[in-house]
Amino acid sequence: MTEAARTQAQDSRDEILKAAMQLFASRGFHETSMSEIAREARVSKALIFWHFKTKEELFMAVLSRLLEPYYIDFADESEQLDEREQIKRLIEDYVLFVRDNASSVSFFLRRLMAEEVPEAFTEQIRGLYQVYQGLLTDRIRCGQEKGLLRRIYPPEVLANFLVSALNGLLVNLLFGTGKDFDLEGAVRMLCELLLEPPAGSNAIV
């Protein structure tokens, strides 16, 4: 395949993914047909099947495209931070990403709540949560072992509570009606409550 042909194929694939994302988001997986996607993308139905064998495969490609920013390359950026600051960074990055990508996050939530979706969809979402919660658990455990964090709760329990609290804040952000909702203040309060150093510690809040 020539370079020009590869570029054309990539361009058509991008248009198909863009159209599919819009239709899946507005109509749902089951109510969207490949013919509708072809019309929206201004390509032939045959071209869609050249790129994607099934609608499920197309849906997963849309999901993968949306999930690309969720994967966190955290290690390189946090080497100079202690565990408390690393946890704060994880929390802040999570919240900022959802705020800046509200439309794609809403897409996930609406699809999960509104209809049955391919099992691979929920598996991929579950995998992302497990990676993120695993990072939090590991950083909390290390912080407790170094005396930077209180040891009142096991790391797994504290990480699970943090993720649950964050999800509550983000639902308020995405679907709440209060325009005065102070997301940054809520995150700061969460960090202060849960990441308070042990009594007598020299750690800086």
C-alpha positions in Angstrom: 0.0 0.0 0.0 1.4 3.4 -1.0 1.8 6.2 1.6 -1.1 8.1 -0.1 -3.3 5.0 0.2 -2.4 4.6 3.8 -3.2 8.2 4.6 -6.6 7.9 2.8 -7.4 4.7 4.7 -6.6 6.3 8.0 -8.7 9.4 7.1 -11.7 7.3 6.3 -11.2 5.2 9.5 -11.1 8.5 11.5 -14.3 9.7 9.9 -16.1 6.4 10.6 -15.0 6.5 14.2 -16.1 10.1 14.6 -19.6 9.4 13.1 -20.0 6.2 15.1 -19.1 8.0 18.4 -21.7 10.6 17.7 -24.4 8.1 16.8 -23.6 5.7 19.6 -23.7 8.6 22.1 -27.0 10.0 20.9 -28.9 6.8 19.9 -27.2 4.0 21.8 -25.4 0.9 20.5 -28.4 -1.2 19.7 -30.4 1.5 17.9 -27.5 2.6 15.7 -27.1 0.8 12.4 -24.1 0.5 10.2 -26.0 2.1 7.4 -26.6 5.2 9.5 -22.9 5.4 10.4 -22.0 5.1 6.7 -24.4 8.0 5.8 -23.1 10.1 8.7 -19.4 9.4 7.7 -20.2 9.8 4.0 -18.6 6.5 3.2 -19.9 3.3 1.8 -21.1 0.5 4.1 -18.7 -1.8 2.4 -15.8 0.5 3.5 -16.9 0.3 7.1 -16.8 -3.5 7.0 -13.4 -3.2 5.3 -12.2 -1.5 8.5 -14.3 -3.2 11.1 -15.7 -6.8 10.7 -18.7 -6.2 13.0 -20.6 -3.4 14.8 -19.2 -4.7 18.1 -15.7 -4.3 16.7 -16.5 -0.8 15.6 -17.9 0.0 19.1 -14.8 -1.3 20.8 -12.7 0.9 18.4 -14.7 3.9 19.4 -14.2 3.0 23.1 -10.5 2.6 22.6 -10.3 6.0 21.0 -12.1 7.6 23.8 -10.1 5.8 26.5 -6.7 6.7 25.1 -6.4 9.8 27.4 -7.4 7.8 30.5 -4.2 5.7 30.5 -1.9 7.4 33.0 1.9 7.4 32.5 2.4 8.3 36.1 5.8 7.0 37.1 8.1 9.4 35.2 6.2 12.5 36.4 6.1 11.6 40.1 9.6 10.5 40.9 10.4 13.7 42.8 7.2 13.6 44.9 6.7 11.9 48.2 3.7 9.5 48.6 1.3 12.1 49.9 2.0 14.4 47.0 1.8 11.5 44.5 -1.7 10.6 45.9 -2.8 14.3 45.6 -1.5 14.3 42.0 -3.5 11.1 41.2 -6.6 12.6 42.6 -6.2 16.0 40.9 -5.3 14.4 37.5 -8.4 12.2 37.7 -10.7 15.1 38.4 -9.1 17.4 35.8 -9.3 14.8 33.1 -13.0 14.2 33.8 -13.7 17.9 33.9 -11.9 18.5 30.6 -13.4 15.4 28.9 -16.9 15.6 30.3 -18.6 14.6 27.0 -16.7 11.3 26.7 -17.2 10.5 30.4 -20.9 11.2 30.1 -20.9 8.9 27.0 -19.6 6.0 29.2 -22.0 6.6 32.0 -25.1 6.9 29.8 -24.3 3.8 27.9 -23.7 1.8 31.1 -26.9 3.0 32.7 -29.2 3.0 29.6 -28.6 -0.3 27.9 -26.8 -3.6 27.7 -23.4 -3.1 26.0 -20.8 -5.6 24.8 -19.1 -7.3 27.8 -15.7 -6.1 26.5 -16.9 -2.6 27.1 -17.5 -3.1 30.9 -14.3 -5.2 31.1 -12.2 -2.4 29.8 -13.8 0.1 32.1 -13.3 -2.2 35.0 -9.7 -2.7 34.1 -9.1 1.1 34.1 -10.6 1.4 37.6 -8.5 -1.5 38.8 -5.3 0.1 37.5 -6.1 3.5 39.0 -7.3 2.0 42.4 -4.2 -0.2 42.4 -1.9 2.9 42.0 -3.7 4.6 44.9 -3.5 1.5 47.1 0.2 1.2 46.5 1.0 4.8 47.2 -1.1 4.8 50.4 0.6 1.6 51.6 4.1 3.1 50.9 3.1 6.4 52.6 1.9 4.5 55.7 5.0 2.4 55.9 7.1 5.6 55.8 5.1 7.3 58.4 3.7 10.0 56.1 0.1 8.9 56.4 -2.0 7.7 59.3 -2.5 3.9 59.6 -6.1 4.1 60.9 -7.5 2.3 57.8 -5.9 -0.4 55.6 -4.7 0.9 52.2 -7.3 -1.0 50.2 -10.1 0.4 52.3 -8.9 4.0 52.0 -8.2 3.7 48.2 -11.7 2.3 47.7 -13.3 5.1 49.7 -11.2 7.7 47.7 -12.4 6.3 44.4 -16.1 6.2 45.6 -15.8 9.8 46.9 -14.3 11.0 43.6 -17.0 9.3 41.6 -19.6 11.1 43.8 -18.0 14.5 43.1 -17.8 13.8 39.4 -21.4 12.8 39.1 -22.2 16.1 40.8 -20.0 17.8 38.2 -21.5 16.0 35.2 -25.1 15.9 36.1 -25.7 18.3 39.0 -27.7 21.4 38.6 -25.8 23.6 41.1 -23.7 26.0 39.1 -21.8 27.1 42.3 -20.3 23.6 42.8 -16.7 24.1 43.9 -14.9 21.1 42.5 -11.4 22.3 43.4 -12.5 23.0 47.0 -14.2 19.7 47.3 -11.0 17.9 46.1 -8.9 19.9 48.5 -11.2 19.1 51.4 -11.0 15.4 50.5 -7.2 15.5 50.4 -7.0 17.3 53.8 -9.4 14.8 55.5 -7.9 11.6 54.2 -4.3 12.5 53.8 -3.7 14.1 57.1 -0.2 13.2 58.4 0.2 11.3 61.7 0.3 13.4 64.9 3.7 14.8 65.5 4.8 14.2 61.9 6.8 16.9 60.1 5.0 16.2 56.8 3.7 19.4 55.1 0.0 19.4 54.3 
